Amino acid sequence: MTTASLSEGWGTAAVPLATAIANLIELAGAAIESDRDVARDCITRALALLRGMRPAGRREAASLSAKRQRGGLAPWQVRRVVAYIDAHLASRIRVQDVAAVAKLSVSHFSRAFKTSLGVPPLVYVAARRIDLACDLMLTTDESICQIALACGLCDQSHFCRVFRRITGASPNVWRRAHCGDPTHRAGDDDGRDVRAAQAAHTADASRYAAAGGPGG
């Protein structure tokens, strides 16, 4: 049986090639509305696998399909679960509530979710919250505290810990690095400090020009 090793999304264990492609296509379909970069990457990887795939016989195809259904979520479940999570990022998300969307028990859902999406449900939820936070930091002037609340994280300190764990940087540092305007409110105190420094520099330059510069 042809197999493929997936280093991203489904770990390093070898899996049947047809199953790997099916998983990639499912994830692309689930992500198409919320993260097109992820969807595009999944489709590209699926196409790359397809180029080297040999046709499977009916018995093998049926076996692979049964294994996929036993191990992971069905496509409709992936779509519903991802949509539910994205729609509730601003509020508390419990595994039992998401499992109910997929019409599965909590234990069965948790195993199937990890098989299909590569990480446990709450790890995926945290990553989606941080994705939303990054988008808000780039597109709004909301404070870090307000963004934390909008992403369903109870306080700024907890938000900062989760953000640093996922991105490797604090929210303020990330915002300064990704916003073209250095006076953008990377944080209320930081933004005020930058603007105050720029105002002082402008005032010094004005006084210098009024004095006529060197020898003036």
C-alpha positions in Angstrom: 0.0 0.0 0.0 1.3 3.4 -1.0 2.0 5.6 2.1 3.0 9.2 2.7 4.8 10.8 5.6 3.2 14.1 6.7 5.5 16.4 8.8 2.8 19.0 9.2 -0.8 18.6 10.3 -0.9 14.9 10.9 2.5 14.2 12.6 5.4 12.1 11.2 3.7 8.7 11.1 3.3 7.1 7.7 -0.4 7.1 6.6 -2.0 5.7 3.4 -1.6 8.1 0.5 -5.3 8.3 -0.3 -6.0 9.1 3.4 -3.4 11.8 3.4 -4.9 13.4 0.3 -8.5 13.1 1.7 -7.4 14.8 5.0 -5.7 17.6 3.1 -8.8 18.2 1.0 -11.1 18.1 4.0 -8.9 20.6 5.9 -8.8 22.9 2.8 -12.5 22.9 2.6 -12.9 23.7 6.3 -10.4 26.5 6.1 -11.4 28.1 2.8 -13.6 30.8 4.4 -11.4 31.5 7.4 -7.9 31.1 6.2 -7.3 30.9 2.5 -3.5 30.6 2.9 -4.0 27.4 4.8 -6.5 26.1 2.3 -4.2 26.9 -0.6 -1.3 25.2 1.1 -3.4 22.1 1.7 -4.5 21.9 -1.9 -1.0 22.4 -3.2 0.2 19.5 -1.0 -2.7 17.3 -2.1 -1.9 17.9 -5.7 1.8 17.1 -5.1 0.8 13.8 -3.6 -1.7 13.0 -6.4 1.0 13.3 -9.0 2.8 10.3 -7.6 -0.3 8.3 -6.6 -1.1 4.9 -8.2 -4.7 4.0 -8.9 -6.2 2.1 -6.0 -8.4 -1.0 -6.5 -11.9 -1.0 -5.3 -11.2 -3.1 -2.2 -8.2 -0.9 -1.2 -10.2 2.3 -1.8 -13.1 1.0 0.4 -10.7 0.0 3.1 -9.0 3.4 3.1 -12.4 5.1 3.2 -13.5 3.0 6.2 -10.2 3.7 8.1 -10.6 7.4 7.5 -14.2 7.4 8.7 -13.2 5.5 11.8 -10.2 7.6 12.6 -11.3 11.2 11.9 -14.2 13.5 11.4 -16.4 13.4 8.4 -16.1 16.4 6.0 -19.5 17.8 7.2 -18.3 17.5 10.8 -15.1 19.4 10.0 -17.0 22.2 8.3 -19.5 22.6 11.1 -17.0 22.4 13.9 -14.6 25.0 12.3 -17.6 27.3 11.6 -18.8 27.0 15.1 -15.4 27.7 16.6 -14.9 30.8 14.4 -18.3 32.1 15.2 -17.7 31.8 19.0 -14.1 33.0 19.4 -15.3 36.0 21.5 -16.9 33.7 24.1 -16.1 30.6 26.1 -15.7 27.5 23.9 -16.1 24.1 25.7 -15.1 20.8 24.1 -18.5 19.3 25.0 -20.3 22.1 23.1 -18.1 21.6 20.0 -18.5 17.8 20.3 -22.3 18.3 20.3 -22.0 20.2 17.0 -20.3 17.1 15.5 -22.9 14.9 17.2 -20.2 12.9 19.0 -19.2 12.1 22.6 -16.5 14.2 24.0 -13.9 11.4 24.0 -14.7 10.2 20.5 -14.8 13.8 19.2 -11.4 14.7 20.8 -9.7 11.7 19.1 -11.4 12.3 15.8 -10.6 16.0 15.8 -6.9 15.5 16.5 -6.8 12.9 13.7 -8.4 15.3 11.2 -6.8 18.6 12.2 -3.6 17.4 13.8 -4.0 19.1 17.2 -6.4 18.7 20.2 -9.6 20.9 20.0 -8.6 23.5 22.6 -5.1 23.9 21.0 -6.9 24.6 17.7 -9.2 27.1 19.5 -6.3 28.9 21.0 -4.6 29.2 17.7 -7.7 30.6 16.0 -8.1 33.2 18.9 -4.5 34.3 18.2 -5.2 34.5 14.5 -8.1 36.8 15.2 -6.0 38.9 17.6 -3.3 39.3 15.0 -5.9 40.5 12.5 -7.4 43.0 14.9 -4.0 44.3 15.8 -3.2 45.0 12.2 -6.6 46.4 11.2 -7.8 48.4 14.3 -6.4 50.7 16.9 -8.0 48.8 19.8 -5.9 48.4 22.9 -4.4 45.0 23.7 -6.8 44.7 26.6 -9.8 45.2 24.3 -8.4 42.8 21.7 -7.9 40.1 24.4 -11.6 40.4 25.4 -12.7 40.3 21.7 -10.8 37.1 21.3 -12.4 35.4 24.3 -9.4 35.6 26.6 -10.4 36.7 30.1 -7.6 39.2 30.8 -4.6 40.8 29.2 -2.0 38.8 31.1 -3.5 35.5 30.1 -3.8 36.7 26.5 -0.1 37.7 26.5 1.0 34.3 27.7 -1.0 32.5 25.1 0.1 34.9 22.4 3.8 34.5 23.3 3.5 30.7 23.4 2.0 30.6 19.9 3.9 33.4 18.1 7.1 33.6 20.1 6.7 37.3 20.8 4.6 39.5 23.1 1.5 41.2 21.5 3.1 44.7 21.7 6.4 43.5 20.0 4.5 41.6 17.3 2.3 44.6 16.6 5.2 47.0 16.3 7.0 44.6 14.0 4.0 44.1 11.7 2.5 47.6 11.5 4.0 50.1 9.1 3.3 53.1 11.3 5.6 53.1 14.3 3.1 55.3 16.2 0.4 52.6 15.8 -1.0 51.7 19.2 1.1 48.6 19.9 0.1 49.3 23.4 -1.2 52.5 25.0 2.0 53.3 26.9 4.3 52.3 24.0 2.3 54.4 21.5 2.4 57.5 23.7 6.1 57.1 24.3 6.8 57.0 20.5 4.6 59.9 19.8 6.1 62.0 22.6 9.6 61.3 21.4 8.7 62.3 17.8 7.1 65.5 19.1 10.2 66.4 21.1 12.4 65.7 18.1 10.2 68.0 15.9 10.3 70.8 18.5 14.1 70.5 18.8 14.4 70.7 15.0 12.2 73.8 14.9 14.2 75.6 17.5 17.4 74.7 15.6 16.1 76.1 12.4 14.9 79.3 14.1 18.3 79.8 15.5 19.8 79.6 12.0 21.6 76.4 12.4 25.4 76.3 12.9 26.7 79.8 13.5 23.2 81.3 13.6 
